Amino acid sequence: MCVTVAPRCYTRRQWAIVVGPMEFHPLVLDPVPVQQRNRFHDEPALQREGVFEHWQRCVALGVPVDGPNPEDVLERGASLRERTARLERLLLEGRGVLDRVSATAARNHYGFVVADPDGVVVHIGGGGDFEAVAHESRLLRGAHWSEAMRGTNAIGTVLAADRPVFVRGSAHFSRPYQDLVCYAAPVRDPQGRIVAVVDATSRFEREDMTMGCGIVAAAHALEEIVRVHAYRHAGASVSSLLTRSLERMDCPVALVEASGRLARVNRLARGMFDARNISGSLGTPFREMFGFDFDQLRSFATSSETIDVLTDHRVPDHRMRFELLGADGADLAVLVFFEPVTSTLFTIEPSKPRDAFEDFFVQDSGVLRELEWARRIATTDLPVMLLAETGAGKELVAQGIHRASNRARGPFIALNSGSISASLLESELFGYAPAAFTGADKAGREGHLAAANGGTLFLDEVAEMPLAMQASLLRFLETGEYYRVGESSLRFADVRVVCATCRDVEALVASGAFRQDLFYRLKGARVTLPPLRDRTDIVSLARYLLADRASRRGIAVPRLSEDVETYFAQHAWPGNVRELESTIEIAMLLAGDDPLIRARHLPPDIMRGGRVEAEATSRIRRDGSLAEIECEVLRRTLATHGGNVSRAARELGVARSTVYRMMRKCANNDCSGSDDHGHRVEGSGGP
């Protein structure tokens, strides 16, 4: 949208601004000389013209000339969040306008604010050299700037006069603000009601009427956004009516928009597409489904042609009939009716809805209980914390929660907090302003929060997040507000957060490494996944993965030998399901055309060394002594690295905590107590 701002007439007292198709005549209140000000306060009833007309209201309202106690007119907490939420859509959809005006204000040392219909500031930006003055004057979020609170000022007088207002210097009623210049304009909805006020303020010596032009232009641009949203909302009602009408039809119907994409289908059409293995998800090009683009569909509709669609046996299955929808001479869409040729050849069964957690294979009763709990909390907007070891399937569960929620049509964005350096994590999550740091994109960049707007953000390894960022995350969870790195403009995102970690969070809270308030914010909706070694369905899962991988390759499904299944059931699986998947993949590769996966087909490094693997396989066949095998692997790995736990953990592909747990287990089982080099297992350590 292009907004043209041009002053038509400019004088000291009256001027006009043309903004697009609309014209605004701002009310300009000029400075009041000291003598006139004193005369007003001596005899207020006699002074009623010009700025004094507005001052009369202040006197009637009992506004103190010396201004209010700043803290008495500052709103915080839930009340401020509620006010901000009412303008959330305008702030989000108008973000581009607000950011541009804020940047211009900052360059010119102006503060920029958005206030609600009561004059309470809900958004701040701009700044420059004026930022300190803005704090002194309490031009802050939550500050009341109505005339009843502050006297004549641009924001409050806009609400009283219902028009743009420019207040210059001593035209302000209260003395603390008489060295300021303020330009404000209302933002109205299609019914003409003020929904917000935008304002730019600076020191009087920086007076610049072009800033007033920009504020009026910004107000007009935001009004256009409000108007478009109102019509879009009305369009949603029409869309809902169309959807209900399609559902009442007794044959499959699809609506194809002029872009050629599938816009809507009724239940019968969804069932037909599923039965014919047609990808009929909304947004799919109709040409990909049936080979016809929109121009052809329009031609069929105009000529009243019908198209018979045949089965593989070349028997008429159904007939497509077309109706063209248009308005004001524009062709908007085509309705495609799929009519049965005969009643005996066409039966539609409702499609079975996809289970949100179907990608997570499970037969273990404990895991099933956790998934059922995840399914229940998915329908809420509660943040969720997933607790599980690495590779146990946390992201699959997070995706299931997303699909089972009312955000399923929104994006699912994943970010691993442990894989990004602390210095970059903040900019990845929140985004950053243009040139915010060395090497930053000159245009700035949106972060994962913005990308996940309307959907779900999955934060894996959240326990690795620095404490400062934990505070920012907590603020976002409570208010939906955040700042990009290097930017003072407040942003909003409608995001459901699902966190995950393999760490002991309660221990981290006790040690001060994880914020207690964040933990309490998340702990109400926890899902705990047991490690693979504690599940009762390991062999069933292995068979499922084997069948799945074989199906993907288009080959016959091999079987697992008895000793391999025994090994799988007894192995500790430090890498959990991820390790099992990798083992299956390599075993299939090594097996080749052999229909049976045998012990010799297991990857050579599954026991961390060829010699250990051979010995382990032999021992499994003999007596299944898994504990001794694990201890032997652990001792050899520690010996290789001189007892350094960190390096041993890296080679084994597990966390240090897992190595310590295995060490304690070996010590308790008294598995010979020392390795081949004399290291006591329970005493092995390292940095």
C-alpha positions in Angstrom: 0.0 0.0 0.0 1.4 3.4 -1.0 0.5 6.3 1.3 1.0 9.8 -0.2 1.5 12.7 2.3 1.5 16.2 1.0 0.8 19.5 2.9 -1.7 21.5 1.0 -1.6 24.6 3.1 0.7 25.5 5.9 0.5 28.4 8.3 1.3 28.9 11.9 -2.2 28.2 13.0 -4.0 26.1 10.4 -2.9 23.7 7.8 -4.3 20.6 5.9 -2.8 17.3 5.1 -3.9 15.1 2.2 -3.4 11.4 3.0 -4.4 9.1 0.1 -8.0 9.7 -0.6 -8.7 11.3 2.8 -8.1 14.7 4.1 -7.2 15.6 7.7 -7.3 19.1 9.3 -5.2 18.8 12.4 -6.0 20.9 15.4 -2.7 22.9 16.0 -2.4 24.3 19.5 0.3 27.0 19.6 2.5 28.0 22.5 0.8 30.3 25.1 2.8 33.3 26.4 3.4 33.5 30.1 1.2 36.5 30.6 -1.8 34.9 28.9 -1.3 31.7 30.9 -1.2 33.7 34.1 -4.4 35.6 33.1 -6.1 32.3 32.4 -5.3 30.9 35.8 -6.4 34.2 37.5 -9.7 34.4 35.6 -10.3 31.0 33.8 -14.0 31.8 33.2 -13.1 34.7 30.9 -10.7 32.8 28.7 -12.6 30.5 26.3 -11.0 30.8 22.8 -8.3 28.8 21.1 -6.2 26.7 23.4 -8.1 28.0 26.4 -11.2 26.1 25.2 -9.3 22.9 25.9 -7.8 24.1 29.1 -11.4 24.8 30.3 -12.0 21.0 30.2 -8.9 20.4 32.2 -10.1 22.9 34.9 -13.5 21.2 35.0 -11.8 17.8 35.3 -9.6 19.0 38.2 -6.3 18.4 36.5 -3.4 19.8 38.6 -1.4 22.4 36.8 1.8 20.9 38.2 0.9 17.5 36.7 0.0 14.3 38.4 2.2 12.0 40.5 3.7 9.9 37.6 3.2 6.6 39.5 -0.5 7.4 40.1 -1.1 7.3 36.3 1.0 4.3 35.4 -0.8 1.0 34.8 0.9 -2.4 35.1 0.4 -6.1 35.3 -2.7 -8.0 34.2 -4.7 -4.8 33.4 -2.0 -3.6 31.0 -1.7 -7.0 29.4 -5.5 -7.0 28.9 -5.4 -3.5 27.2 -2.5 -4.6 25.0 -4.3 -7.8 24.0 -7.3 -5.7 22.7 -4.9 -4.0 20.2 -2.8 -7.1 19.5 -4.1 -7.7 16.0 -3.6 -4.0 15.0 0.0 -4.1 16.5 0.7 -7.4 14.7 -0.8 -6.6 11.3 0.4 -3.0 11.4 3.9 -4.0 12.5 5.4 -2.8 9.2 3.9 0.6 9.5 4.8 0.9 13.2 8.4 -0.2 12.6 9.0 2.3 9.8 7.5 5.2 11.8 9.4 4.1 14.9 12.7 4.1 12.9 12.0 7.5 11.5 11.2 8.8 15.0 14.4 7.4 16.4 16.5 9.0 13.7 14.9 12.4 14.5 15.1 11.9 18.3 11.3 11.5 18.8 9.5 9.0 21.0 6.7 7.1 19.2 3.8 5.5 21.0 0.5 3.8 20.4 -2.3 4.4 23.0 -5.6 2.7 23.4 -9.0 4.4 23.3 -8.6 5.4 27.0 -5.2 7.1 26.3 -3.1 4.3 27.9 0.2 3.7 26.1 0.4 0.0 25.0 3.3 0.3 22.5 6.5 2.4 22.5 9.2 2.9 19.9 11.5 5.6 18.5 13.8 7.2 21.1 17.2 8.6 20.0 18.4 11.4 22.4 14.8 11.7 23.6 14.6 8.3 25.3 15.8 9.6 28.7 13.3 12.5 28.6 10.6 10.0 27.7 11.3 8.1 30.8 11.3 11.3 32.9 7.9 12.3 31.4 6.6 8.8 31.9 5.9 8.3 28.2 6.0 4.6 28.9 3.9 1.5 28.4 1.0 1.6 30.9 1.1 5.5 31.2 -2.3 7.2 31.1 -2.3 10.3 28.8 -5.9 11.2 28.7 -6.9 14.8 29.4 -8.4 13.8 32.7 -5.0 12.6 33.8 -2.5 14.9 32.1 -4.5 17.9 30.9 -4.1 19.1 27.3 -1.7 16.9 25.4 -1.8 15.4 21.9 -3.0 11.9 22.9 -5.7 13.1 25.3 -6.9 15.9 23.2 -7.2 13.6 20.1 -9.6 11.5 22.2 -11.5 14.6 23.3 -11.6 16.4 19.9 -11.8 13.3 17.7 -9.3 14.6 15.2 -5.5 14.9 14.7 -3.9 17.2 17.3 -0.5 18.9 17.4 0.4 20.4 20.7 3.4 22.8 20.7 5.4 23.7 23.8 3.5 25.7 26.4 0.1 24.8 24.8 0.3 21.8 27.2 -1.9 22.5 30.2 0.4 20.9 32.8 3.8 22.6 33.4 6.0 19.4 33.3 5.2 18.9 29.6 5.5 22.5 28.4 8.9 22.0 26.8 7.6 19.2 24.6 6.0 19.1 21.1 3.5 16.3 20.4 1.8 15.1 17.2 -1.0 12.6 17.5 -3.7 11.2 15.3 -6.7 8.8 15.8 -7.0 5.4 14.3 -10.7 4.6 13.6 -12.6 1.5 12.7 -15.1 1.3 9.7 -17.8 2.6 12.1 -15.8 5.7 12.9 -14.9 4.7 16.4 -11.4 5.5 17.7 -9.6 2.2 18.4 -6.1 3.7 19.0 -4.0 6.9 18.9 -0.5 7.2 17.4 1.8 9.9 18.8 5.3 11.3 18.2 6.8 13.4 21.0 10.1 15.3 21.4 11.6 18.4 22.9 10.0 21.6 21.6 13.3 22.7 20.1 13.2 19.7 17.7 9.7 20.7 16.4 9.2 19.4 12.9 5.8 19.5 11.2 6.9 16.8 8.7 6.8 14.4 11.7 3.2 15.4 12.2 2.6 14.5 8.5 4.1 11.1 9.1 2.0 10.5 12.2 -1.2 11.4 10.3 -0.1 9.2 7.4 0.6 6.3 9.8 -2.8 6.7 11.4 -4.4 6.5 7.9 -2.3 3.4 7.0 -3.4 1.7 10.3 -7.0 2.6 9.6 -6.7 0.8 6.2 -5.4 -2.3 8.0 -8.3 -2.2 10.4 -10.7 -1.8 7.5 -9.2 -4.7 5.6 -9.4 -6.9 8.7 -13.0 -6.0 9.2 -13.9 -7.0 5.6 -11.8 -10.1 5.9 -13.7 -11.0 9.1 -17.0 -10.5 7.2 -15.6 -12.6 4.4 -14.9 -15.3 6.9 -18.6 -15.4 7.8 -19.4 -15.7 4.1 -16.8 -18.4 3.8 -18.3 -20.2 6.7 -21.7 -20.0 5.1 -20.3 -21.4 1.9 -18.6 -24.3 3.7 -21.9 -25.2 5.5 -23.7 -25.1 2.1 -21.2 -27.4 0.6 -21.6 -29.9 3.4 -25.4 -30.0 2.8 -24.9 -31.1 -0.8 -25.6 -34.8 -1.6 -22.5 -35.3 -3.9 -18.8 -34.6 -3.6 -18.1 -30.9 -4.3 -14.8 -28.9 -4.6 -14.3 -25.2 -4.8 -11.3 -24.2 -7.0 -10.2 -20.5 -6.8 -9.0 -18.5 -9.8 -5.4 -19.2 -8.7 -6.1 -22.8 -9.6 -5.8 -24.1 -6.1 -8.3 -26.2 -4.1 -10.0 -23.8 -1.7 -12.7 -26.0 -0.1 -14.2 -29.4 -0.3 -17.1 -31.1 1.5 -17.0 -34.3 3.5 -18.1 -36.4 0.6 -15.3 -35.0 -1.6 -12.7 -35.7 1.1 -13.9 -39.3 1.3 -13.7 -39.7 -2.4 -10.2 -38.3 -2.6 -9.0 -40.6 0.2 -10.7 -43.6 -1.5 -8.9 -42.8 -4.8 -5.6 -41.9 -3.2 -5.8 -38.4 -4.4 -3.9 -35.7 -2.6 -6.8 -33.3 -1.9 -5.4 -31.1 0.8 -6.4 -27.5 0.7 -4.0 -25.4 -1.3 -3.2 -28.2 -3.7 -3.2 -27.2 -7.3 -6.3 -28.8 -8.9 -4.2 -29.5 -12.0 -2.0 -31.9 -9.9 -5.1 -33.8 -8.9 -7.1 -34.0 -12.2 -5.0 -32.4 -14.9 -7.1 -29.3 -15.4 -6.0 -25.7 -14.8 -8.5 -22.9 -13.9 -8.8 -21.7 -17.5 -9.9 -25.1 -18.6 -12.4 -25.4 -15.7 -13.8 -22.0 -16.6 -14.1 -23.1 -20.2 -16.0 -26.3 -19.1 -18.3 -24.2 -17.0 -19.0 -21.6 -19.7 -19.8 -24.3 -22.3 -21.7 -26.6 -19.8 -19.4 -29.4 -20.6 -19.1 -32.5 -18.3 -16.1 -34.8 -17.9 -16.4 -38.5 -17.2 -13.7 -39.9 -14.9 -13.0 -43.6 -15.5 -11.6 -46.3 -13.3 -8.7 -48.5 -14.2 -11.3 -50.8 -15.9 -12.4 -47.9 -18.1 -15.9 -48.0 -16.6 -17.5 -44.6 -15.9 -17.0 -43.9 -12.2 -18.2 -40.4 -11.8 -18.9 -37.2 -13.9 -17.6 -33.8 -13.2 -20.0 -30.8 -13.7 -18.9 -27.2 -13.3 -20.4 -23.9 -12.1 -18.6 -20.6 -12.5 -18.7 -18.1 -9.6 -18.0 -14.4 -10.2 -18.7 -10.9 -9.1 -18.3 -7.5 -10.8 -17.2 -9.1 -14.0 -14.4 -11.1 -12.4 -14.3 -14.9 -12.4 -13.5 -15.8 -8.8 -13.9 -19.6 -8.6 -15.4 -22.8 -10.1 -17.5 -25.3 -8.2 -16.7 -28.8 -9.3 -19.5 -31.4 -8.7 -18.6 -35.1 -8.8 -21.8 -36.8 -9.7 -22.2 -40.6 -9.8 -23.0 -42.0 -13.2 -25.1 -44.8 -11.6 -26.1 -45.3 -8.0 -24.5 -48.7 -7.9 -21.0 -47.6 -8.9 -20.4 -44.9 -6.4 -20.3 -45.4 -2.6 -18.6 -42.8 -0.4 -17.4 -43.7 3.1 -16.4 -41.0 5.5 -12.6 -40.8 5.8 -11.2 -41.8 9.2 -9.4 -38.9 10.8 -5.7 -39.2 11.2 -4.5 -39.8 14.7 -2.3 -37.0 15.8 0.3 -39.4 17.4 0.2 -42.1 14.8 3.9 -41.4 13.9 4.9 -42.5 17.4 4.8 -46.3 17.5 4.1 -47.6 21.0 2.7 -50.6 22.8 4.2 -50.0 26.2 1.5 -49.1 28.7 3.5 -46.4 30.5 4.2 -44.6 27.2 0.6 -44.9 26.2 -0.5 -43.2 29.4 1.9 -40.3 28.8 0.6 -39.9 25.2 -3.0 -39.9 26.4 -2.0 -37.1 28.8 -0.3 -35.3 25.9 -3.4 -35.7 23.8 -5.6 -34.1 26.6 -3.3 -31.1 27.2 -2.9 -30.6 23.4 -6.3 -29.0 23.2 -5.3 -26.2 25.7 -2.9 -23.4 25.1 -0.7 -24.4 28.1 3.0 -24.5 27.5 4.3 -28.0 27.7 7.6 -29.5 29.0 8.7 -32.8 27.6 11.2 -34.7 29.7 13.1 -37.5 28.0 16.6 -38.7 27.1 18.1 -37.8 23.8 16.6 -39.9 21.0 13.5 -41.0 22.9 11.1 -39.2 20.5 10.5 -35.8 22.0 10.0 -34.0 18.7 7.5 -36.7 17.5 5.4 -36.1 20.6 5.7 -32.3 20.2 4.5 -32.7 16.6 1.6 -34.8 17.8 0.6 -32.2 20.4 0.7 -29.6 17.6 -1.5 -31.8 15.3 -4.0 -32.5 18.1 -4.3 -28.8 19.0 -6.4 -26.0 17.5 -3.2 -24.7 16.0 -2.8 -27.7 13.7 -3.2 -25.5 10.5 -0.5 -23.2 11.8 3.3 -23.7 11.5 5.4 -26.1 13.6 8.8 -24.6 14.1 11.6 -26.4 16.0 14.7 -24.9 17.6 17.4 -26.8 19.4 18.7 -24.5 22.2 21.7 -26.7 22.8 23.0 -26.7 19.2 23.4 -22.9 19.0 25.9 -20.8 20.8 24.5 -18.6 23.6 25.6 -15.5 21.7 23.4 -16.4 18.7 20.5 -18.2 20.4 18.8 -14.9 21.3 18.8 -13.6 17.7 17.7 -17.0 16.4 14.7 -17.1 18.8 13.6 -13.4 18.8 15.2 -12.1 15.6 17.2 -8.9 15.3 17.0 -5.4 14.0 18.9 -4.1 11.0 22.7 -4.1 11.6 22.1 -5.1 15.2 25.6 -6.6 15.5 28.6 -7.3 13.4 27.7 -9.6 10.5 24.0 -9.0 10.9 21.7 -8.8 7.9 21.3 -5.1 6.9 17.6 -5.6 6.6 17.3 -7.4 10.0 15.7 -10.8 10.4 12.6 -12.3 12.0 13.2 -15.0 14.5 11.7 -18.4 15.2 8.9 -16.8 17.3 7.7 -14.8 14.4 8.0 -17.8 12.1 5.8 -19.8 14.5 3.1 -17.2 14.8 -0.3 -18.9 14.9 1.3 -22.2 15.5 3.7 -24.1 17.8 7.3 -23.5 18.7 9.3 -26.5 19.8 12.3 -25.6 22.0 14.4 -28.6 22.4 17.2 -28.8 25.1 15.6 -25.7 26.8 17.7 -26.4 29.9 20.8 -25.3 27.9 19.3 -21.8 27.5 21.2 -19.0 29.3 19.5 -17.5 32.4 19.0 -14.1 30.7 17.1 -15.8 27.8 15.1 -17.9 30.2 13.8 -14.6 31.7 12.9 -13.4 28.2 11.1 -16.7 27.5 9.2 -16.4 30.7 8.1 -12.9 29.8 6.9 -14.1 26.4 5.0 -17.0 27.9 3.2 -14.6 30.2 2.5 -11.7 27.9 3.2 -12.8 24.3 5.5 -9.9 24.0 9.2 -9.8 23.0 11.9 -7.5 21.5 14.1 -8.3 18.6 17.8 -8.0 19.4 18.9 -4.4 19.1 15.4 -3.0 18.8 13.2 -1.1 21.2 9.8 -1.8 19.5 7.7 -4.3 21.3 6.5 -7.2 19.2 3.7 -9.8 19.7 3.4 -13.4 18.6 0.5 -15.9 19.1 2.6 -19.0 19.7 2.2 -22.1 21.8 5.5 -23.2 23.3 6.5 -26.8 23.8 9.8 -27.2 25.6 12.0 -30.4 25.9 15.1 -31.4 27.8 17.0 -34.5 28.8 18.3 -32.9 32.0 17.0 -33.2 35.5 15.2 -29.8 35.7 14.5 -29.9 39.4 18.1 -30.4 40.1 19.0 -27.5 37.8 16.5 -25.3 39.6 18.0 -26.3 43.0 21.5 -25.3 41.7 20.3 -22.0 40.2 21.0 -23.1 36.6 17.3 -23.0 35.6 14.9 -20.2 36.7 12.4 -21.4 39.3 9.6 -19.2 38.0 10.0 -20.5 34.5 10.0 -24.1 35.8 6.8 -23.4 37.7 5.3 -21.9 34.6 6.1 -25.0 32.7 5.7 -27.8 35.2 1.9 -27.9 35.2 1.9 -29.7 31.8 4.8 -32.1 31.8 5.0 -35.2 29.6 7.7 -37.7 30.6 8.9 -40.3 28.1 10.8 -43.3 29.5 14.1 -44.3 27.9 13.9 -47.2 25.4 15.6 -49.6 27.8 12.7 -49.3 30.2 10.0 -49.9 27.6 8.3 -53.3 27.2 7.8 -53.0 23.4 11.4 -52.8 22.2 11.2 -55.9 19.9 7.8 -54.8 18.6 9.2 -51.4 17.8 12.2 -53.0 16.1 9.9 -55.1 13.9 7.8 -52.0 13.1 10.9 -50.0 12.1 12.1 -52.9 10.0 8.8 -53.1 8.1 8.7 -49.3 7.7 12.2 -49.1 6.2 11.6 -52.1 3.9 8.3 -50.5 2.7 10.2 -47.3 1.9 12.7 -49.2 -0.1 10.1 -51.3 -1.9 11.6 -54.6 -0.7 10.3 -57.7 1.1 10.4 -57.3 4.9 13.2 -59.3 6.5 12.7 -61.0 9.9 14.8 -60.6 13.0 16.6 -63.7 14.3 15.9 -64.9 17.8 19.3 -63.9 19.1 19.0 -60.4 17.6 15.6 -59.9 19.2 17.1 -61.1 22.5 19.9 -58.7 22.1 17.6 -55.8 21.3 15.4 -56.6 24.3 18.4 -56.6 26.7 20.6 -53.8 25.2 20.8 -50.5 27.2 20.2 -48.4 24.0 21.9 -45.2 25.3 20.9 -43.5 22.1 17.3 -44.7 22.6 15.0 -44.9 19.5 17.4 -43.0 17.4 20.1 -45.6 18.0 17.6 -48.4 17.3 16.6 -46.8 14.0 20.3 -46.5 13.0 21.0 -50.1 13.9 18.0 -51.3 11.8 19.1 -49.3 8.8 22.7 -50.6 8.9 21.6 -54.2 9.6 19.4 -54.1 6.6 22.3 -52.8 4.5 24.6 -55.5 5.7 22.0 -58.3 5.3 21.5 -57.5 1.7 19.2 -60.2 0.2 19.2 -62.3 3.3 15.6 -62.6 4.6 16.8 -62.9 8.2 18.6 -60.2 10.2 21.3 -62.1 12.1 23.8 -61.1 14.8 26.6 -60.7 12.2 24.5 -58.1 10.4 24.4 -55.7 13.4 26.7 -52.6 13.0 30.2 -53.3 14.1 30.2 -50.3 16.5 27.0 -51.2 18.3 29.1 -52.4 21.2 31.8 -49.8 20.6 34.4 -51.9 19.0 34.6 -55.0 16.8 36.2 -57.2 19.4 33.7 -56.2 22.1 30.9 -56.8 19.6 32.0 -60.3 18.7 32.4 -61.2 22.4 29.1 -59.6 23.3 27.3 -61.5 20.6 28.8 -64.7 21.8 27.9 -63.9 25.4 24.3 -63.1 24.5 24.0 -66.5 22.8 25.4 -68.2 25.8 23.7 -66.6 28.8 22.4 -63.1 27.9 24.6 -61.4 30.6 23.8 -57.9 29.5 25.1 -56.1 32.6 28.6 -57.6 32.2 28.6 -56.5 28.5 27.6 -53.0 29.4 30.3 -52.7 32.1 32.9 -54.1 29.8 32.1 -51.6 27.1 32.1 -48.8 29.6 35.5 -49.9 31.1 37.1 -50.2 27.7 35.9 -46.8 26.6 37.0 -45.1 29.8 40.4 -46.8 29.6 40.8 -45.6 26.0 40.3 -42.0 27.2 42.3 -42.3 30.4 39.1 -42.1 32.6 37.9 -38.9 31.0 34.1 -39.1 31.3 33.4 -36.3 28.8 35.3 -38.0 26.0 33.9 -41.4 26.9 30.4 -39.9 26.7 31.1 -38.4 23.3 32.3 -41.7 21.9 29.4 -43.6 23.4 27.0 -40.9 22.0 25.3 -40.3 25.4 25.2 -37.6 28.0 27.8 -37.4 30.8 24.9 -38.1 33.3 24.3 -41.4 31.5 27.9 -42.4 31.8 27.9 -41.7 35.5 24.6 -43.7 35.9 26.3 -46.6 34.1 29.3 -46.3 36.3 27.1 -46.5 39.4 25.2 -49.4 38.0 28.4 -51.3 37.2 29.8 -50.6 40.7 26.5 -51.9 42.3 26.6 -55.0 40.2 30.3 -55.5 41.1 31.1 -56.3 37.5 34.8 -57.0 38.3 35.2 -53.5 39.6 38.1 -52.4 37.4 39.0 -52.2 33.8 42.0 -53.8 32.1 44.2 -50.9 33.1 43.4 -50.9 36.7 40.9 -48.0 36.7 38.1 -48.4 39.3 34.9 -47.9 37.4 33.1 -46.1 40.2 36.0 -43.7 40.6 36.6 -42.8 37.0 36.2 -39.1 36.3 37.5 -36.3 34.3 36.6 -32.8 33.3 
